Amino acid sequence: MTKDNDNPIAPWWVPSANQVTVARVCALPFCTALILSGNRTFFFIAFVLGVLTGATDFVDGYLARKYGSDDFGAFLDPLADKLFLVAIFVPFAAFSLSPGWLVGLLLVREMLVTGIRSEAAIAQAPLATSRLGKLKTIIQMGGMGALYLMQLWSYDASLAFNLIAPLVMLVVSVVLSLTRKKPMPFWLPGTLFIWLCAPVVQLAYGISAASTMTMAMIVGLTWVSGAAYIQSAWDSSSAIPRKTIVLRVLVALAFALAPTMVRDGDIALAAAVTLFIGAAFSSLGVENIFASRAQGFPGGFSFRLVGGATVFLFACAWILRMNHASKNLENTILVVPLLMLSMFLFAITIRAYKTLSDTALEPNADVSSPS
């Protein structure tokens, strides 16, 4: 890893930030497979692995700040965060833990903000950010844990935990705040409020409704945290044309249709959609690096073409379900094309990243985009 002059060199036994991030990404397929197995024991193992995987996000951040980072880390770390969401939430849709349409809304926001970030970098337009970014991450991680526990524990156990845990957190936070004479973190009240909503809904309507409400809260806060960023991009029409933002919205909506195809019990389709959305975020991650160098992304047109293909597949899924087609026929028509599109997106990503590597030593090299 390239070190900045101000960064110390890590001891030989300390892994680099990139190595920790790579380990996090490599663990995600196992999380997905364990969830999709449908086995309760494997589901618990997926929960433990997910907690450990999520914790590494703080570890690689600390290592990057202390020992420095490079372009690969700048590409991989935010990508790993997005892949984490995809690897957990899309498989949840196959067991009705998170409705596919809510997963789609979550991914629309993530894809839209990622795409706008590229446009802002190319246009060198400063955009507003939100202090809710940290709260969003905490709610997403905590929400995943809550959805896990609602399925792993009995009704009474999950209800008791979701009632007692936030109250304990509140008491501990108040005590620490008073003893240290520092205000509580700004994100804490919102986190506790959302957490306490789950048992209330569970008491009134059951675990299924509580799971849907938890997911809706996650999606809502995710969108609120990105509202200032999106509004800032829309207002800076002199730097970022509004038609470009509209195109980004349409492309994000197209890709987000994929999770809505997943219904309860669609294991193979959930696996294919997870791979497909992961490949899409990989392409967007490489595009961010091109944009940071004020260069066009070579795979932009192909990426939008794949988005159009997703709309076509969604139409096929709708027609099949309207005609009550068998699940085997539906999987054949939807899963195989999604896998092929995933391989195509990965090929675009790898080729584009290779272009970045080839031009890294050529500051004046121009990477043109056919899009």
RANORJO-V916219 format. One record per residue. N is the residue number from 1. PHI is phi in whole degrees, 0 to 359 (999 if undefined). PSI is psi in degrees with one decimal (none if undefined). OMEGA is omega in whole degrees, -180 to 180 (* if undefined). Layout:
((N PHI PSI OMEGA) (N PHI PSI OMEGA))
This chain:
((1 999 138.4 178) (2 289 128.8 -178) (3 257 142.1 170) (4 282 156.9 -178) (5 298 -29.6 -177) (6 275 -8.7 -177) (7 266 133.1 176) (8 288 160.2 176) (9 274 131.2 -177) (10 290 145.8 174) (11 301 158.1 -175) (12 299 -27.9 -176) (13 273 -5.1 179) (14 266 122.4 179) (15 292 154.7 176) (16 282 162.6 178) (17 300 -39.1 180) (18 296 -39.6 180) (19 296 -39.2 178) (20 294 -41.2 180) (21 294 -41.6 178) (22 298 -41.1 178) (23 298 -38.7 179) (24 297 -44.9 180) (25 295 -41.0 -179) (26 294 -26.9 -180) (27 283 -21.5 -173) (28 296 -42.1 177) (29 301 -32.2 178) (30 292 -39.9 176) (31 301 -47.5 -179) (32 299 -47.0 -178) (33 297 -40.0 -179) (34 294 -38.9 178) (35 294 -45.5 -176) (36 288 -12.0 179) (37 296 -27.5 -179) (38 78 1.5 -180) (39 271 132.9 -176) (40 296 -39.9 179) (41 295 -45.3 178) (42 296 -33.4 179) (43 296 -39.2 177) (44 294 -41.3 178) (45 298 -38.6 178) (46 297 -37.4 177) (47 298 -49.2 -180) (48 297 -45.6 180) (49 297 -37.7 178) (50 295 -40.0 178) (51 297 -46.4 180) (52 296 -40.0 180) (53 295 -44.1 179) (54 297 -34.3 -179) (55 294 -28.3 -179) (56 293 -17.7 178) (57 298 -38.0 178) (58 287 -32.7 -179) (59 292 -49.4 -178) (60 292 -28.4 175) (61 295 -42.7 178) (62 296 -44.8 -179) (63 295 -38.5 -180) (64 295 -40.3 180) (65 291 -37.0 -175) (66 279 -41.9 -173) (67 248 -0.5 178) (68 94 165.5 180) (69 219 177.0 180) (70 223 -173.8 -178) (71 299 -37.6 -179) (72 296 -40.7 177) (73 294 -39.4 178) (74 297 -30.4 178) (75 280 -45.2 -169) (76 281 -36.6 -174) (77 296 -52.8 177) (78 295 -31.2 177) (79 296 -41.0 180) (80 299 -36.6 178) (81 297 -43.0 179) (82 292 -41.9 -180) (83 296 -32.6 178) (84 299 -44.8 178) (85 299 -45.9 -178) (86 296 -44.6 -175) (87 294 -23.0 -179) (88 259 -50.0 -171) (89 287 -37.7 180) (90 295 -47.0 175) (91 300 -32.2 176) (92 303 -34.1 -178) (93 296 -26.3 -180) (94 286 -9.5 179) (95 235 18.0 178) (96 61 23.7 175) (97 280 -30.4 176) (98 217 112.8 -178) (99 307 140.6 -178) (100 303 -34.5 -178) (101 290 -31.8 177) (102 288 -38.1 175) (103 299 -41.3 178) (104 299 -42.8 178) (105 297 -38.5 178) (106 298 -44.4 -176) (107 287 -29.2 175) (108 302 -46.6 -179) (109 297 -46.9 -177) (110 297 -42.3 179) (111 291 -38.8 -178) (112 294 -46.8 -180) (113 295 -39.6 178) (114 297 -42.8 179) (115 292 -41.1 179) (116 296 -34.8 178) (117 300 -39.1 177) (118 295 -45.2 -180) (119 297 -39.6 -180) (120 293 -37.4 180) (121 293 -41.9 179) (122 295 -42.0 -179) (123 279 -6.2 -176) (124 53 44.6 -179) (125 256 118.6 177) (126 290 130.8 -179) (127 242 149.6 -180) (128 291 146.9 175) (129 240 166.8 -176) (130 242 142.4 175) (131 289 -8.1 -179) (132 281 -3.2 -179) (133 303 -44.4 179) (134 294 -41.4 178) (135 297 -39.4 180) (136 301 -46.2 -179) (137 297 -43.3 -179) (138 296 -43.4 -180) (139 294 -41.3 179) (140 298 -47.6 -180) (141 294 -46.1 179) (142 296 -37.5 178) (143 296 -39.6 175) (144 302 -46.4 180) (145 299 -41.0 179) (146 296 -41.3 179) (147 295 -39.8 175) (148 302 -52.3 -172) (149 293 -31.4 178) (150 297 -27.0 180) (151 267 -31.5 -176) (152 280 -36.7 -175) (153 263 164.8 175) (154 291 168.3 180) (155 304 -48.4 -177) (156 292 -39.3 -178) (157 293 -45.2 -180) (158 293 -36.6 178) (159 295 -45.6 -179) (160 296 -42.6 -180) (161 297 -45.6 -177) (162 289 -16.0 174) (163 271 -41.7 -173) (164 278 -43.0 -174) (165 302 -48.2 180) (166 295 -32.4 178) (167 291 -39.7 176) (168 297 -42.6 179) (169 298 -39.5 180) (170 296 -46.0 -179) (171 298 -46.6 180) (172 299 -42.4 -179) (173 295 -40.6 179) (174 295 -44.2 180) (175 299 -47.5 179) (176 298 -38.9 -179) (177 296 -40.7 -179) (178 288 -41.2 -178) (179 289 -35.3 -180) (180 269 -7.1 -179) (181 56 41.9 177) (182 233 146.8 179) (183 292 154.7 176) (184 295 152.8 177) (185 305 140.3 -175) (186 298 -25.1 -176) (187 276 -11.2 -173) (188 294 -47.7 -179) (189 303 -44.7 -180) (190 297 -40.3 180) (191 298 -46.4 -179) (192 293 -37.6 179) (193 297 -47.3 -179) (194 296 -39.9 -179) (195 297 -42.0 -178) (196 287 -18.5 177) (197 292 -32.3 -176) (198 300 -52.0 -180) (199 294 -30.2 178) (200 297 -47.2 179) (201 294 -37.8 179) (202 298 -41.8 178) (203 297 -39.0 -175) (204 279 -39.3 -170) (205 231 -5.7 178) (206 104 172.9 -175) (207 294 -39.4 -178) (208 300 -44.7 179) (209 293 -37.0 179) (210 294 -37.5 178) (211 296 -45.1 179) (212 296 -41.2 179) (213 296 -41.6 179) (214 299 -44.0 179) (215 295 -39.5 179) (216 297 -38.9 177) (217 297 -42.4 179) (218 299 -47.8 -179) (219 296 -43.3 -179) (220 300 -46.8 -179) (221 292 -34.5 178) (222 299 -41.0 178) (223 289 -39.6 179) (224 299 -40.7 -178) (225 294 -24.1 180) (226 261 -2.4 -175) (227 298 -44.5 -178) (228 297 -38.0 -180) (229 294 -46.5 -179) (230 293 -42.0 179) (231 297 -40.5 179) (232 298 -40.5 179) (233 294 -39.8 180) (234 294 -37.7 -179) (235 286 -24.4 -179) (236 270 51.5 -175) (237 296 -22.3 179) (238 290 -28.3 180) (239 263 -43.4 180) (240 243 108.4 -179) (241 303 139.3 -177) (242 295 -29.8 178) (243 295 -29.3 177) (244 292 -40.8 179) (245 294 -41.5 178) (246 300 -41.9 178) (247 297 -40.5 178) (248 298 -40.4 179) (249 298 -45.8 -179) (250 297 -42.0 180) (251 294 -43.2 179) (252 298 -41.7 178) (253 297 -38.6 -179) (254 298 -48.3 -180) (255 293 -34.3 -177) (256 288 -9.5 175) (257 292 -25.6 -176) (258 302 -48.7 179) (259 297 -25.9 -180) (260 291 -15.0 177) (261 286 -20.4 -174) (262 280 125.3 176) (263 244 174.6 179) (264 301 123.4 179) (265 93 -3.6 -179) (266 277 73.8 -175) (267 293 -51.2 -178) (268 297 -40.9 -180) (269 293 -38.5 178) (270 297 -40.5 179) (271 296 -43.0 -180) (272 294 -40.8 179) (273 294 -39.8 178) (274 301 -46.6 179) (275 296 -40.8 -177) (276 295 -48.2 -180) (277 292 -35.7 176) (278 299 -41.1 178) (279 295 -37.5 179) (280 296 -43.7 179) (281 294 -31.8 176) (282 298 -42.8 178) (283 296 -41.9 179) (284 295 -33.7 178) (285 295 -43.0 177) (286 294 -37.0 178) (287 300 -37.7 178) (288 301 -39.5 180) (289 292 -43.7 176) (290 302 -44.1 -178) (291 296 -37.2 -180) (292 295 -20.2 176) (293 259 12.5 -180) (294 59 38.1 179) (295 240 149.4 178) (296 283 147.4 -180) (297 280 121.1 -176) (298 297 -25.0 -177) (299 261 17.1 -176) (300 300 -47.1 -179) (301 295 -43.9 180) (302 298 -38.1 179) (303 298 -45.1 179) (304 293 -32.3 178) (305 296 -41.0 178) (306 295 -37.2 176) (307 301 -40.9 177) (308 296 -38.3 177) (309 296 -33.2 178) (310 295 -40.4 177) (311 299 -41.0 179) (312 297 -43.1 180) (313 294 -37.7 178) (314 298 -41.0 178) (315 297 -39.8 178) (316 297 -43.3 180) (317 298 -41.6 180) (318 297 -43.2 -180) (319 295 -43.1 180) (320 299 -41.6 -177) (321 285 -31.0 175) (322 294 -29.8 -179) (323 261 9.4 177) (324 55 45.8 178) (325 292 155.5 179) (326 292 155.2 -179) (327 295 -34.7 179) (328 297 -44.0 178) (329 295 -41.6 -180) (330 297 -43.6 179) (331 296 -38.8 179) (332 296 -43.1 -176) (333 285 -30.6 -175) (334 260 -43.8 -173) (335 293 -47.6 -177) (336 299 -49.2 177) (337 299 -36.6 179) (338 296 -39.9 177) (339 295 -39.6 179) (340 294 -41.8 178) (341 295 -35.2 178) (342 298 -45.7 179) (343 297 -37.3 179) (344 296 -43.1 179) (345 294 -40.9 178) (346 297 -38.1 178) (347 296 -42.4 177) (348 301 -45.5 -177) (349 296 -47.7 -178) (350 296 -43.3 -180) (351 296 -41.5 180) (352 293 -40.7 180) (353 293 -35.3 176) (354 296 -37.5 176) (355 298 -40.9 177) (356 298 -43.2 -179) (357 295 -39.6 -178) (358 291 -28.9 -176) (359 260 3.1 -176) (360 299 -32.2 -178) (361 265 8.7 -180) (362 237 85.2 -175) (363 302 -30.1 -176) (364 266 2.5 -179) (365 291 143.3 -178) (366 249 126.3 177) (367 256 101.7 -177) (368 278 156.7 -180) (369 240 132.7 177) (370 283 -5.1 -175) (371 279 none *))
